Amino acid sequence: MDLEEIVKREYGAEQIQVLEGLEAVRKRPSMYIGNTGSGGLHHLIFEVVDNSVDEALAGCCDEVKVVLHRDGSASISDNGRGIPVEIHPETGRPAVEVVLTKLHAGGKFGSGAYTISGGLHGVGISVVNALSEWLEVEVRSRGKIYWQRYERGNPVTELQVIGESETNGTVVRFKPDPSIFPDTEFRFDVTAQRLKELAYLNQGLRFSLLDERSGKEKTYAFQGGIKALVAHLNYGKDVLHPEPIFFSAQRDRVKIEVALQYNDGYLEHILSFANNINTEEGGSHVTGFKMALTRVVNEYIERHNLLKEKEELPTGNDIREGLCAVINILLPNPQFEGQTKTKLGNPEIKSLVEEVSYSFLSSFLEETPEVARPLVEKVIQAVKVRLATKKARELAKKKDSLDSVSLPGKLADCAEKNPEEAELFIVEGDSAGGSAKQGRDRKFQAILPLRGKILNVEKANLHRILSSEEIRNLIAALGCGIGEDFVPEKLRYRRVIIMTDADVDGAHIRTLLLTFFYRYMKELIERGRVYIALPPLYRVREGKNDYYAFDDKELEQVLGTLRGKKYTIQRYKGLGEMNPEQLWITTMNPATRTLKQVTIEDALLAEEMFSVLMGDAVEPRREFIKEHAREVVNLDI
């Protein structure tokens, strides 16, 4: 079947197939949603949204609405066909109840309701139901409105007809179960990022997001597709060619789309999707594209004699330096590795994507020398820098510097030798570093003070990064290497804690560090090893008693308990204003401190913000400031 001519097939109870029940989901939720942290929590919303997108892929939906409600619940509605409500022939229960209460029950296993689907395993909405304190579903279908309520995966009402409707669609509203998720608060920015991503991938599909808690609203609908997404990802960066390169093709019922654009940076950024699922770990489609790109560029260099005799050909990493690309494919029978679908496994896709990419890019580079020449010049320069870096690293090893057991002099290490029992505080400034060294528990807490802001790694190649003393000290203290020598298992500490001032400079340093970890030690974030310390913003002294508040809301609560008493308020401008005992009590003592574990979403948002705020392009920065100016609460002048 031609993917451009998707047939609106009948979607009824007979398409729903039952494989097994739900009990295992509540016992081992991480097997189904990856984790019970922020990523897993938001995965619940995205699983329901993916069902709506599948309706769009079937040609039956053009609008999806997401609302984050004041009571902590979220609702997702679409104008698709509506989940079937008639009695399921095998179970004798309404089909919508079967979909919501039976694992691997859905219309995506056979060749019935869906030709293309991201929700391949059919566990999405049933898993959401199982992990929710309560869930309510409303289906508009066949002139009526049907409604049913569930609690922790079990129906507590029968399917009821509650009204009439001239439109079709589904509304799913659920509240995450606090006995499963330590934090059940949905984040607007994380949700918005995914909806924006889906809007780029699905031209003509409109997404809206409303946060009732804050009043924030966003609407996304893009006609430019993944070409527009690449332009968005490179926003604020200096690009080597003004327009992203785009090509698409269809082979053996598989639709392939690729968009790419080079910037003058040193890092590669490849996003890949299969049936709208973000394949974060890549897979066969990414492998095929990379192989084609490497082959095309090297053949171009050889054909035009751009290297001297005996000069080394570029590697794939050299060729992808500064590359921003999006690979998007639609295929009938995707093979994802694991329920969280982070890697595509279909072996036939590699050769298809490689063939399409090679054919187009070979012709494109020959026909557009104004794009090819600066691109190839950048690649050749990348080879020279890589070889220079390799030579410098070899010299460094001989001198027992970066890769030796010697630690930086500024590091106040801990006595504990077991990495699982130790933690490192990266502290802003010598003053705060001094207080931290005196206030810490020397048995298991190490302190590394930073002098000023570290290098902006977004604008530097690895050779320059390794010439920065502050970054070399950081790498040596962590002990897990960088680049080709990066081995996450060699990290010397269970927790790496960024501890900076609660002001603009502190936020800047924190963002620089997060960008460094995201770009060069991403696996430490993925393994949950990177944290942010949350020092208090205020100290309230009443007599001999001290009370600490981490924000204005907590300050109001503290002051509310001290009505009628005399007190003084101190607003901390920096960690250096705290004496060692205060720093220990508020920020370093495991029994009383507050730490925020950094997620990939946090680091990605920080990196994107840094690209806008610190990039060379003025217009993106101006637009960011105009959009967010009213959100500023504390401004240090």
Secondary structure as the mmCIF struct_conf table of DSSP 4:
data_model
#
loop_
_struct_conf.conf_type_id
_struct_conf.id
_struct_conf.beg_label_comp_id
_struct_conf.beg_label_asym_id
_struct_conf.beg_label_seq_id
_struct_conf.end_label_comp_id
_struct_conf.end_label_asym_id
_struct_conf.end_label_seq_id
HELX_RH_3T_P HELX_RH_3T_P1 LEU A 3 GLU A 5
HELX_RH_3T_P HELX_RH_3T_P2 ALA A 13 GLN A 15
STRN STRN1 GLN A 17 GLN A 17
STRN STRN2 GLU A 20 GLU A 20
BEND BEND1 LEU A 22 LEU A 22
HELX_RH_AL_P HELX_RH_AL_P1 GLU A 23 LYS A 27
TURN_TY1_P TURN_TY1_P1 PRO A 29 PRO A 29
HELX_RH_AL_P HELX_RH_AL_P2 SER A 30 ILE A 33
BEND BEND2 GLY A 34 GLY A 34
BEND BEND3 THR A 36 GLY A 37
HELX_RH_AL_P HELX_RH_AL_P3 SER A 38 LEU A 57
TURN_TY1_P TURN_TY1_P2 ALA A 58 GLY A 59
STRN STRN3 GLU A 63 LEU A 68
TURN_TY1_P TURN_TY1_P3 ARG A 70 ASP A 71
BEND BEND4 GLY A 72 GLY A 72
STRN STRN4 ALA A 74 ASP A 78
BEND BEND5 GLY A 80 ARG A 81
BEND BEND6 GLU A 86 GLU A 86
STRN STRN5 ILE A 87 ILE A 87
HELX_LH_PP_P HELX_LH_PP_P1 HIS A 88 HIS A 88
TURN_TY1_P TURN_TY1_P4 PRO A 89 THR A 91
BEND BEND7 GLY A 92 ARG A 93
STRN STRN6 PRO A 94 PRO A 94
HELX_RH_AL_P HELX_RH_AL_P4 ALA A 95 THR A 101
BEND BEND8 LYS A 102 LYS A 102
STRN STRN7 LEU A 103 LEU A 103
TURN_TY1_P TURN_TY1_P5 HIS A 104 HIS A 104
STRN STRN8 GLY A 106 GLY A 106
BEND BEND9 GLY A 107 ALA A 113
BEND BEND10 THR A 115 ILE A 116
BEND BEND11 GLY A 118 GLY A 118
TURN_TY1_P TURN_TY1_P6 LEU A 120 HIS A 121
BEND BEND12 GLY A 122 GLY A 122
HELX_RH_AL_P HELX_RH_AL_P5 GLY A 124 ALA A 130
TURN_TY1_P TURN_TY1_P7 LEU A 131 LEU A 131
STRN STRN9 SER A 132 SER A 141
TURN_TY1_P TURN_TY1_P8 ARG A 142 GLY A 143
STRN STRN10 LYS A 144 GLU A 151
TURN_TY1_P TURN_TY1_P9 ARG A 152 GLY A 153
STRN STRN11 ASN A 154 PRO A 155
BEND BEND13 THR A 157 THR A 157
STRN STRN12 GLN A 160 GLU A 164
BEND BEND14 GLU A 166 THR A 167
STRN STRN13 GLY A 169 PRO A 176
TURN_TY1_P TURN_TY1_P10 PRO A 178 ILE A 180
BEND BEND15 PRO A 182 PRO A 182
HELX_LH_PP_P HELX_LH_PP_P2 GLU A 185 ARG A 187
HELX_RH_AL_P HELX_RH_AL_P6 PHE A 188 LEU A 201
BEND BEND16 ASN A 202 ASN A 202
TURN_TY1_P TURN_TY1_P11 GLN A 203 GLY A 204
STRN STRN14 ARG A 206 ASP A 211
TURN_TY1_P TURN_TY1_P12 GLU A 212 SER A 214
STRN STRN15 GLU A 217 TYR A 220
BEND BEND17 GLN A 223 GLY A 224
HELX_RH_AL_P HELX_RH_AL_P7 GLY A 225 LEU A 233
TURN_TY1_P TURN_TY1_P13 ASN A 234 GLY A 236
BEND BEND18 LYS A 237 LYS A 237
STRN STRN16 VAL A 239 VAL A 239
BEND BEND19 LEU A 240 GLU A 243
STRN STRN17 ILE A 245 ARG A 251
TURN_TY1_P TURN_TY1_P14 ASP A 252 ARG A 253
STRN STRN18 VAL A 254 TYR A 262
STRN STRN19 ASN A 263 ASN A 263
BEND BEND20 ASP A 264 TYR A 266
STRN STRN20 HIS A 269 ALA A 274
TURN_TY1_P TURN_TY1_P15 ASN A 275 ASN A 276
STRN STRN21 ILE A 277 ASN A 278
TURN_TY1_P TURN_TY1_P16 GLU A 280 GLU A 281
STRN STRN22 GLY A 283 GLY A 283
HELX_RH_AL_P HELX_RH_AL_P8 SER A 284 ARG A 303
TURN_TY1_P TURN_TY1_P17 HIS A 304 ASN A 305
BEND BEND21 LEU A 307 LEU A 307
TURN_TY1_P TURN_TY1_P18 GLU A 309 LYS A 310
HELX_LH_PP_P HELX_LH_PP_P3 GLU A 311 THR A 315
HELX_RH_AL_P HELX_RH_AL_P9 GLY A 316 ILE A 319
TURN_TY1_P TURN_TY1_P19 ARG A 320 GLY A 322
STRN STRN23 LEU A 323 LEU A 330
BEND BEND22 PRO A 332 ASN A 333
STRN STRN24 PHE A 336 PHE A 336
BEND BEND23 GLU A 337 GLU A 337
TURN_TY1_P TURN_TY1_P20 GLY A 338 LYS A 341
BEND BEND24 LYS A 343 LYS A 343
STRN STRN25 LEU A 344 LEU A 344
HELX_RH_AL_P HELX_RH_AL_P10 PRO A 347 GLU A 367
HELX_RH_AL_P HELX_RH_AL_P11 PRO A 369 LYS A 398
TURN_TY1_P TURN_TY1_P21 LYS A 399 ASP A 400
TURN_TY1_P TURN_TY1_P22 LEU A 402 ASP A 403
BEND BEND25 SER A 404 VAL A 405
TURN_TY1_P TURN_TY1_P23 GLY A 409 LYS A 410
STRN STRN26 ALA A 412 ALA A 412
BEND BEND26 ALA A 415 ALA A 415
HELX_RH_3T_P HELX_RH_3T_P3 PRO A 419 GLU A 421
STRN STRN27 GLU A 423 GLU A 428
BEND BEND27 GLY A 429 GLY A 429
HELX_RH_AL_P HELX_RH_AL_P12 ASP A 430 GLY A 439
BEND BEND28 ARG A 440 ARG A 440
TURN_TY1_P TURN_TY1_P24 ARG A 442 PHE A 444
STRN STRN28 GLN A 445 LEU A 450
BEND BEND29 GLY A 452 GLY A 452
HELX_LH_PP_P HELX_LH_PP_P4 LYS A 453 LEU A 455
HELX_RH_3T_P HELX_RH_3T_P4 VAL A 457 LYS A 459
HELX_RH_AL_P HELX_RH_AL_P13 LEU A 462 ILE A 465
TURN_TY1_P TURN_TY1_P25 LEU A 466 SER A 467
HELX_RH_AL_P HELX_RH_AL_P14 GLU A 469 LEU A 478
BEND BEND30 CYS A 480 CYS A 480
HELX_RH_3T_P HELX_RH_3T_P5 GLY A 483 ASP A 485
HELX_RH_3T_P HELX_RH_3T_P6 PRO A 488 LYS A 490
BEND BEND31 ARG A 492 ARG A 492
BEND BEND32 ARG A 494 ARG A 494
STRN STRN29 ARG A 495 MET A 499
BEND BEND33 ALA A 502 ASP A 503
HELX_RH_AL_P HELX_RH_AL_P15 VAL A 504 TYR A 520
HELX_RH_AL_P HELX_RH_AL_P16 LYS A 522 GLU A 526
TURN_TY1_P TURN_TY1_P26 ARG A 527 GLY A 528
STRN STRN30 VAL A 530 ALA A 533
BEND BEND34 LEU A 537 LEU A 537
STRN STRN31 TYR A 538 GLU A 542
TURN_TY1_P TURN_TY1_P27 GLY A 543 LYS A 544
STRN STRN32 ASN A 545 ALA A 549
BEND BEND35 PHE A 550 ASP A 551
HELX_RH_AL_P HELX_RH_AL_P17 ASP A 552 THR A 561
TURN_TY1_P TURN_TY1_P28 LEU A 562 GLY A 564
BEND BEND36 LYS A 565 LYS A 565
STRN STRN33 THR A 568 ARG A 571
BEND BEND37 LYS A 573 LYS A 573
HELX_RH_3T_P HELX_RH_3T_P7 LEU A 575 GLU A 577
BEND BEND38 MET A 578 MET A 578
HELX_RH_AL_P HELX_RH_AL_P18 PRO A 580 LEU A 583
HELX_RH_PI_P HELX_RH_PI_P1 TRP A 584 MET A 588
TURN_TY1_P TURN_TY1_P29 PRO A 590 THR A 592
STRN STRN34 LEU A 595 GLN A 597
HELX_RH_AL_P HELX_RH_AL_P19 ILE A 600 MET A 614
BEND BEND39 GLY A 615 ASP A 616
HELX_RH_AL_P HELX_RH_AL_P20 VAL A 618 HIS A 628
HELX_RH_3T_P HELX_RH_3T_P8 ALA A 629 GLU A 631
#
